[in-house]
Amino acid sequence: MPPLRQVMVGACAAALWLAFYLHLEAAARWLTHTVLRQSTEQPLGAAVFFFTYETPKVLLLLVAVVFVVGIIRSFFTPERTRQLLAGRRELTGGVLAALLGIVTPFCSCSAVPLFIGFVTSGVPLGVTFSFLISAPMINEVALVLLFGLFGWKVAALYVGTGLTVAILAGWIIGKLRLEYWIEDWVRAAQVGAGADEEHLDWPARLRMGGAAVRDIVGKVWPYVLLGIAVGAGIHGYVPENFMAAIMGRDAWWSVPVAVLLGVPMYSNAAGIIPIVQALLGKGAALGTVLAFMMSVIALSLPEAIILRKVLKPQLIAVFFGVVAVGIMLVGFLFNAVM
C-alpha cells in the first residue's frame, strides 16, 4: 500500500474511532432505556447500562493503546533491553529498569529467556527484579484505561506508586544479596551477544502495531467481557454499605485482605479495570482498590510457577513478600491522604 494511502486509511480509522467513542454513553442510554426498557434507578437497569457502556468503551481504548504500544515495542527488543541494563549501578539501573518495564513485554514466554539474559550478562539481581516487578505492575493497558475511566490524577498515582514499589523492591532484593537462590543452571548458562536487530521502516512498525492488536485483543477480549460482567453485577446489585465495610478506609485490615484476595486471582489489566471501577462506585477506598488491582496484576500463582524454572522457592517467596508489602504500603498511603 502506498505511503499516502496508508496515511489516509489511518486518519479515517482514527476519525471513526473518535466518533464511536464520543457517542458511547448516548448509545448505551438509548439501548438501556428505549430498546430494553430498563431504568438505571433499578439494579437490573444499572447493571445493563454499565455493561453496554463499558464494553465498547474498554474495547475501543484497548485497541488504541495496544496499537500504539505495539509500535513503541518495536524499538525495544529483549536484546536491546538487556544491553541497556547491563553494567548499571543498582539504584540507577533499578530506575531505568522500572521505566523500561512499562514499554517492554513481560509474559510467560519471555520471562525465562529475559531473566537468563539479564543474569548472565551482568545485570545485578536487584535491577532485574525492578524490571520484573514494573513490567506487569505498570501495565500500559491499565494506565490508559485508568486515564479514560478515572482521569489523569488516578492514572498518575498508579504510575508513580508502581514505579516506587518496583524501584524500592528491586533495591531491597539487591541489598539482600540473594544470588545463591538462583537456580545453578541459570548462573552457569552462557548467553551470546545476540543477533543484530532488524532495522524496521515505519510501514513495518505499523504492521507490528496491527499484529499486536490482533494478537493481544484477540486473546484478552473474553477477560474484558468477564470483568465487565462482574463489574456490572457489583454496580447493580451489591449494596454500597457492604463494599464500604469490606474495602473502606476505616477498616485497617481491608488493605492486607485486598492483597491476599488478589494474589490467587489471575487476570490481566483489561479484565480487572471494570471491577475496580465498580468497587470504587460502591464506596470502596481508592487505596484499597489500587492495592487489590496491583496484587492481581503484579503477583499471581501462574507467575510463581513460571519463575520457578529459574528461581529457587526461597527467592520467589522473598520476591512476593517484598512486593506485597510495597503494595500494602501504597494502599495505606492513599487511604490516608485521599
C-alpha positions as CSV (number, residue, x, y, z in Angstrom):
1,M,0.0,0.0,0.0
2,P,1.5,3.4,-1.0
3,P,2.5,5.7,2.0
4,L,-0.1,8.4,1.2
5,R,-2.9,5.8,1.1
6,Q,-1.6,4.4,4.4
7,V,-1.9,7.8,6.0
8,M,-5.4,8.4,4.6
9,V,-6.6,5.0,5.9
10,G,-5.0,5.7,9.3
11,A,-6.7,9.1,9.5
12,C,-10.1,7.7,8.6
13,A,-9.7,4.9,11.2
14,A,-8.8,7.4,13.9
15,A,-11.8,9.6,13.0
16,L,-14.2,6.6,13.2
17,W,-12.7,5.6,16.5
18,L,-13.2,9.1,17.9
19,A,-16.7,9.3,16.6
20,F,-17.7,6.0,18.2
21,Y,-16.0,6.8,21.5
22,L,-17.7,10.2,21.8
23,H,-21.2,8.7,21.3
24,L,-20.9,5.6,23.5
25,E,-22.8,7.0,26.5
26,A,-25.8,8.2,24.5
27,A,-25.9,4.9,22.6
28,A,-25.8,2.9,25.9
29,R,-28.6,5.0,27.4
30,W,-30.8,4.6,24.3
31,L,-30.2,0.8,24.3
32,T,-31.0,0.5,28.0
33,H,-34.0,2.9,28.2
34,T,-35.6,2.7,24.8
35,V,-34.8,-0.8,23.4
36,L,-34.6,-2.8,26.6
37,R,-37.0,-0.6,28.6
38,Q,-34.9,-0.7,31.8
39,S,-34.5,2.1,34.3
40,T,-31.0,2.9,35.6
41,E,-32.6,3.5,39.0
42,Q,-33.2,-0.2,39.3
43,P,-30.5,-2.8,39.9
44,L,-31.0,-4.6,36.6
45,G,-31.1,-1.4,34.6
46,A,-28.0,-0.1,36.3
47,A,-26.2,-3.3,35.5
48,V,-27.3,-3.3,31.9
49,F,-26.2,0.3,31.4
50,F,-22.8,-0.4,33.0
51,F,-22.3,-3.4,30.7
52,T,-23.5,-1.8,27.4
53,Y,-21.5,1.4,28.1
54,E,-18.2,-0.1,29.5
55,T,-17.9,-3.0,27.0
56,P,-17.3,-0.9,23.8
57,K,-15.5,1.8,25.8
58,V,-12.9,-0.6,27.2
59,L,-12.5,-2.4,23.9
60,L,-12.0,0.8,22.0
61,L,-9.4,2.0,24.5
62,L,-7.8,-1.4,24.4
63,V,-7.4,-1.4,20.6
64,A,-6.0,2.1,20.6
65,V,-3.4,1.6,23.3
66,V,-2.3,-1.8,22.1
67,F,-1.7,-0.4,18.6
68,V,0.4,2.5,19.9
69,V,2.3,0.3,22.3
70,G,2.9,-2.3,19.6
71,I,4.7,0.4,17.6
72,I,6.7,1.5,20.7
73,R,7.7,-2.0,21.5
74,S,9.2,-2.4,18.0
75,F,12.0,-0.1,19.3
76,F,12.6,-2.2,22.5
77,T,13.5,-5.8,21.7
78,P,14.6,-8.1,24.5
79,E,18.2,-7.9,23.3
80,R,18.2,-4.1,23.3
81,T,16.7,-4.0,26.8
82,R,19.4,-6.4,28.1
83,Q,22.1,-4.2,26.6
84,L,20.7,-1.1,28.2
85,L,20.6,-2.6,31.7
86,A,23.9,-4.5,31.7
87,G,26.6,-2.9,33.8
88,R,24.4,-0.3,35.5
89,R,24.7,0.6,39.2
90,E,21.9,-0.9,41.3
91,L,19.9,2.3,42.0
92,T,20.4,3.9,38.6
93,G,19.8,0.5,36.9
94,G,16.7,0.0,39.0
95,V,15.2,3.3,37.9
96,L,16.0,2.6,34.3
97,A,14.7,-1.0,34.5
98,A,11.5,0.1,36.1
99,L,10.9,2.7,33.3
100,L,11.8,0.1,30.6
101,G,9.4,-2.3,32.2
102,I,6.4,-0.1,31.2
103,V,7.1,-0.4,27.5
104,T,8.6,-3.8,27.1
105,P,6.8,-7.1,27.1
106,F,6.7,-9.5,30.0
107,C,4.8,-12.7,29.6
108,S,5.2,-16.4,30.3
109,C,7.0,-17.0,27.0
110,S,9.5,-14.1,27.5
111,A,10.1,-14.3,31.3
112,V,12.7,-17.2,31.3
113,P,14.9,-16.0,28.4
114,L,14.8,-12.4,29.6
115,F,15.8,-13.4,33.1
116,I,18.6,-15.7,31.9
117,G,19.9,-12.9,29.6
118,F,19.8,-10.4,32.4
119,V,21.6,-12.6,34.9
120,T,24.3,-13.9,32.6
121,S,25.1,-10.5,31.1
122,G,26.0,-8.9,34.4
123,V,22.7,-7.2,35.2
124,P,22.5,-7.0,39.1
125,L,19.8,-9.1,40.6
126,G,18.0,-6.1,42.2
127,V,17.9,-4.3,38.8
128,T,16.5,-7.5,37.2
129,F,13.7,-7.6,39.8
130,S,12.9,-3.9,39.3
131,F,12.2,-4.8,35.7
132,L,10.2,-8.0,36.5
133,I,8.1,-6.0,39.0
134,S,7.5,-3.0,36.8
135,A,6.7,-4.8,33.6
136,P,3.5,-6.5,34.8
137,M,2.5,-4.0,37.5
138,I,2.7,-0.8,35.4
139,N,0.7,-2.1,32.6
140,E,0.2,0.3,29.7
141,V,-3.3,-1.1,29.1
142,A,-4.2,-0.4,32.8
143,L,-2.7,3.1,32.5
144,V,-4.7,4.2,29.5
145,L,-7.9,2.6,30.8
146,L,-7.5,4.3,34.2
147,F,-6.9,7.6,32.5
148,G,-10.0,7.1,30.4
149,L,-12.2,5.9,33.3
150,F,-11.0,7.9,36.3
151,G,-8.9,10.8,34.9
152,W,-5.2,11.8,34.9
153,K,-4.8,12.0,38.7
154,V,-5.6,8.4,39.4
155,A,-3.5,7.3,36.3
156,A,-0.5,9.4,37.5
157,L,-0.9,7.9,41.1
158,Y,-0.9,4.4,39.6
159,V,2.3,5.0,37.6
160,G,4.1,6.8,40.4
161,T,3.3,4.3,43.1
162,G,4.0,1.4,40.7
163,L,7.5,2.8,39.8
164,T,8.2,3.4,43.5
165,V,7.4,-0.1,44.5
166,A,9.4,-1.6,41.6
167,I,12.5,0.5,42.3
168,L,12.5,0.1,46.1
169,A,11.6,-3.6,46.0
170,G,14.4,-4.3,43.5
171,W,16.8,-2.2,45.6
172,I,15.9,-4.2,48.7
173,I,16.3,-7.5,47.0
174,G,19.6,-6.4,45.6
175,K,20.9,-5.4,49.0
176,L,20.0,-8.8,50.5
177,R,22.5,-10.5,48.1
178,L,20.3,-13.5,47.3
179,E,22.1,-14.6,44.1
180,Y,22.7,-18.1,45.6
181,W,18.9,-18.6,45.4
182,I,19.0,-18.5,41.6
183,E,19.0,-22.0,40.0
184,D,22.5,-23.2,39.3
185,W,21.8,-23.9,35.7
186,V,20.9,-20.3,35.1
187,R,24.1,-18.9,36.6
188,A,26.1,-21.5,34.5
189,A,24.3,-20.6,31.3
190,Q,26.2,-18.7,28.7
191,V,24.3,-16.3,26.5
192,G,25.8,-14.8,23.4
193,A,25.7,-11.2,22.4
194,G,22.5,-11.9,20.4
195,A,21.6,-11.4,16.8
196,D,21.7,-7.9,15.2
197,E,18.3,-6.2,15.4
198,E,16.3,-5.8,12.3
199,H,16.1,-2.2,11.2
200,L,12.4,-1.7,10.5
201,D,10.8,1.0,8.5
202,W,7.6,2.7,9.6
203,P,5.2,0.6,7.5
204,A,6.7,-2.5,9.2
205,R,6.3,-0.9,12.6
206,L,2.6,0.0,11.8
207,R,2.1,-3.6,10.7
208,M,3.6,-4.7,14.1
209,G,1.0,-2.4,15.8
210,G,-1.8,-4.1,13.9
211,A,-0.4,-7.5,14.6
212,A,-0.3,-6.6,18.3
213,V,-4.0,-5.7,18.2
214,R,-4.9,-8.9,16.6
215,D,-2.8,-11.0,19.0
216,I,-3.5,-9.2,22.3
217,V,-7.0,-8.1,21.8
218,G,-7.9,-11.4,20.3
219,K,-6.7,-13.1,23.5
220,V,-8.0,-10.8,26.2
221,W,-11.5,-9.9,25.0
222,P,-13.1,-12.8,26.9
223,Y,-11.4,-11.5,30.1
224,V,-12.7,-8.0,29.2
225,L,-16.3,-9.2,28.9
226,L,-16.0,-11.3,32.1
227,G,-14.5,-8.4,34.0
228,I,-17.2,-6.0,32.8
229,A,-19.9,-8.6,33.6
230,V,-18.6,-8.9,37.2
231,G,-18.3,-5.2,37.5
232,A,-21.9,-4.8,36.2
233,G,-23.1,-7.2,38.8
234,I,-21.3,-5.3,41.5
235,H,-22.5,-2.0,40.2
236,G,-26.2,-3.0,40.0
237,Y,-26.7,-5.5,42.9
238,V,-24.0,-5.2,45.6
239,P,-25.1,-2.8,48.4
240,E,-22.9,0.2,48.9
241,N,-22.6,-0.3,52.6
242,F,-21.4,-3.8,52.1
243,M,-18.5,-2.8,49.9
244,A,-17.6,0.2,52.1
245,A,-17.4,-2.1,55.1
246,I,-15.2,-4.6,53.3
247,M,-12.9,-2.2,51.4
248,G,-13.4,1.1,53.2
249,R,-10.7,3.3,54.5
250,D,-11.9,2.8,58.1
251,A,-11.2,-0.9,58.2
252,W,-7.4,-1.2,58.9
253,W,-7.4,-4.8,57.7
254,S,-9.0,-4.0,54.3
255,V,-5.7,-3.4,52.5
256,P,-4.0,-6.7,53.6
257,V,-7.2,-8.6,52.8
258,A,-7.4,-7.0,49.4
259,V,-3.8,-8.0,48.6
260,L,-4.4,-11.6,49.8
261,L,-7.6,-11.8,47.7
262,G,-5.7,-10.5,44.7
263,V,-2.7,-12.9,44.7
264,P,-4.6,-16.1,43.8
265,M,-6.6,-14.4,41.1
266,Y,-5.3,-14.5,37.6
267,S,-6.4,-11.6,35.4
268,N,-5.0,-9.1,33.0
269,A,-5.4,-5.3,33.3
270,A,-8.2,-5.1,30.8
271,G,-10.3,-7.6,32.9
272,I,-9.7,-6.1,36.3
273,I,-10.2,-2.4,35.5
274,P,-14.0,-2.6,35.2
275,I,-14.2,-4.4,38.5
276,V,-12.0,-1.6,40.0
277,Q,-14.4,1.0,38.6
278,A,-17.5,-0.8,40.1
279,L,-15.8,-1.2,43.5
280,L,-15.0,2.5,43.7
281,G,-18.5,3.3,42.6
282,K,-19.8,1.3,45.6
283,G,-17.8,3.3,48.1
284,A,-14.6,1.2,48.3
285,A,-11.5,3.2,49.3
286,L,-9.1,4.2,46.5
287,G,-6.0,2.9,48.2
288,T,-7.6,-0.5,49.0
289,V,-8.8,-0.9,45.4
290,L,-5.4,0.1,44.0
291,A,-3.7,-2.5,46.3
292,F,-6.2,-5.1,45.1
293,M,-5.6,-4.2,41.4
294,M,-1.8,-4.2,41.8
295,S,-1.7,-7.5,43.5
296,V,-3.9,-9.1,40.8
297,I,-1.7,-7.8,38.0
298,A,1.8,-8.0,39.6
299,L,1.5,-11.1,41.8
300,S,-0.1,-14.4,40.6
301,L,0.3,-18.1,41.1
302,P,1.0,-18.7,37.4
303,E,3.8,-16.1,37.6
304,A,5.3,-18.1,40.5
305,I,5.1,-21.3,38.5
306,I,6.9,-19.7,35.6
307,L,9.6,-18.2,37.7
308,R,10.2,-21.5,39.5
309,K,12.1,-22.5,36.3
310,V,14.9,-20.1,37.2
311,L,14.4,-19.2,40.9
312,K,14.5,-21.3,44.0
313,P,11.4,-21.2,46.2
314,Q,13.1,-19.0,48.8
315,L,13.8,-16.2,46.3
316,I,10.2,-16.5,44.9
317,A,8.9,-16.1,48.5
318,V,11.1,-13.1,49.1
319,F,10.0,-11.5,45.8
320,F,6.3,-12.0,46.6
321,G,6.8,-10.8,50.2
322,V,8.7,-7.6,49.3
323,V,6.3,-6.7,46.5
324,A,3.2,-7.4,48.7
325,V,4.5,-5.2,51.5
326,G,5.2,-2.4,49.0
327,I,1.6,-2.7,47.6
328,M,0.1,-2.6,51.1
329,L,2.1,0.5,51.9
330,V,0.7,2.1,48.8
331,G,-2.8,1.2,49.8
332,F,-2.4,2.6,53.3
333,L,-0.8,5.8,52.0
334,F,-3.6,6.6,49.6
335,N,-6.3,5.7,52.1
336,A,-4.6,8.2,54.5
337,V,-4.3,11.1,52.1
338,M,-7.2,10.7,49.6
